Amino acid sequence: MSDDDVTRVLIAELMPVLLNGLREVVNSVRLFRVCAYADDAPMARQRCEELKPDAIILDATMDGAHGVSLMRDFAVLHAPARTLIYSACEDPAVIERVLKAGAQGYISKYDCPGSIIDALTDLRAGRVYLSARVSAILGAQIRKGRLASKEHPLDKLSAREQQVYELVIAGKSTREIAETLGMANSSVENTVARIRAKLNVKSIEELRALGRKRRKS
């Protein structure tokens, strides 16, 4: 098999144990080869720009926005790359939003490792891949009529606002958010104020309660 026939994969994963495991799984099949890995968002952007991978396995927690922000950056840096989201988040609203943002696949970190190869095979063929577990989650929501058929409230938020929103509902302080995203404290406070206005909530506590309610629904 020539190098031109091999799908080159960039793995962007925060946890070293999972990173090593993913590398072993991907390299176990001749059709695929890990061309690089990254353990933070800046490195993932750099590797994407430098190496132009065919596919990217993306830890959704890497950018604080379920992968949406990084996918937008990848599209600018290297549009042909296909992105597979690898996430412990099983919130159907998040899954739906990530797919709408351009992900070609979504796998739960609770899925069996073999799902990675199944997903890469479908991405290689130009198909969208959802693991059986993720498909069941979305199917249950469809039967309940809960998947959005119109704009989701979070779609009102910009990419930066979504990043801040996810960190706020995770319980991060203004200072912690500023350090994580490279923002000034005042900018974080102004962004939170805009988020509250767009989502029609009066306080940080109410914003966090809204986030908890969404994750349970």
Secondary structure, DSSP 4 states (H G I P E B T S, - for coil): --GGGSEEEEEE-S-HHHHHHHHHHHHTSTTEEEEEEESSHHHHHHHHHHH--SEEEEETTSSSSTTHHHHHHHHHH-TT-EEEEEES---HHHHHHHHHTT-SEEEETTS-THHHHHHHHHHHTT--EE-HHHHHHHHHHHHTT-S-SS--GGGGS-HHHHHHHHHHHTT--HHHHHHHHT--HHHHHHHHHHHHHHHT-SSHHHHHHHHHHHHH-
